[in-house]
Amino acid sequence: MTRSILARGVLALLPLLVGCRSIPDLTPFAEATHGLAGTLTSTSGVLVSDLRRAGQANDADALEAALQPALEAATAITNYSDALANLSAAGKDGRANGEKLGGALDELAGVLAVQLPIQFGPVAGLINQWVAEARAAASFKKAVEAADPAIATLAPLMQQVLAQLHDLLENNERSVVDWISDENKGVLILDDVNSGKIIQLHRDLTIEISRLASQAASNPLTEQELSQLLALRAELEVNTPQYDVAAKLVQDERRKHASLRLAVEKASLGFGIWAKTHQGLVDAIGEERAPDVRRLQQSALEIQALVQAARK
């Protein structure tokens, strides 16, 4: 009798025990996502600060406003990944998870709809459908599964945001290099003008000296040409220290922008990996195992190293 009662008790508890599933920790996915999205924040900050440093406050304000949607996209995508991590950490399954995850997905879609209206328009209906399905999902796994096609669709839009940022970096580099050359004036001895852009001046002097020296190797210089050569060499000597300063600044700027451009390029590739990794979350949650985020983590680490190098 006692055994029969015990058996019935175990059978009654069995559905509860089966239903109490373990949700794997998705924090590593969220942390790697922060590394990708941080490229937008770091690069945007460099672009704006460069313009302010160059005394172009109005241009800096305009660029800051233009970059705001990109920063909002970075925030939205990290909010979505944080929602995944927080819900997995809570360890509770059920419809409430779908509502929270669907809300975070809806925020991300809304930001991209504003930033890329032309590209977002054709997929808006599908995105809204997937958001609704995620909100209505009865379990965490079902919510992530419903969100996955939306993530696969939105990831290329994030790549387009990064492509725009890449173009801005190229334009910004030219502006900053021109500003450095303009700020570091060279002394013009031979002309009536008092000063000129040091980098262009140094280049012109070097070319002209090389031309006259080459001519002297085959034909004797006239007295006027010799006088001109000596004056050019004197002018070059006077301007070389200032040129060296400007050239070092330009070299640093080019190095910084090269690192940031590469970071943006890797982040664009990284969002492809991000979407594939998200796809793998569905199986990981269903199988109650840790998801494989190694490629995504490696991508984030490479990007962070490049951004760090740009700041030195």
Secondary structure, DSSP 8 states (H G I E B T S, - for coil): -HHHHHHHHHHHHHHHHHH-------HHHHHHHHHHHHHHHHHHHHHHHHHHHTT-HHHHHHHHHHHHHHHHHHHHHHHHHHHHHHHHHH---SHHHHHHHHHHHHHHHHHHHHH-HHHHGGGHHHHHHHHHHHHH-SSHHHHHHHHHHHHHHHHHHHHHHHHHHHHHHHHHHHHHHHHHHHHSEEE-SSSSSSEEEHHHHHHHHHHHHHHHHHHHHHS---HHHHHHHHHHHHHHHHHHHHHHHHHHHHHHHHHHHHHHHHHHHHHHHHHHHHHHHHHHHHHHHHTTS----HHHHHHHHHHHHHHHHHH-
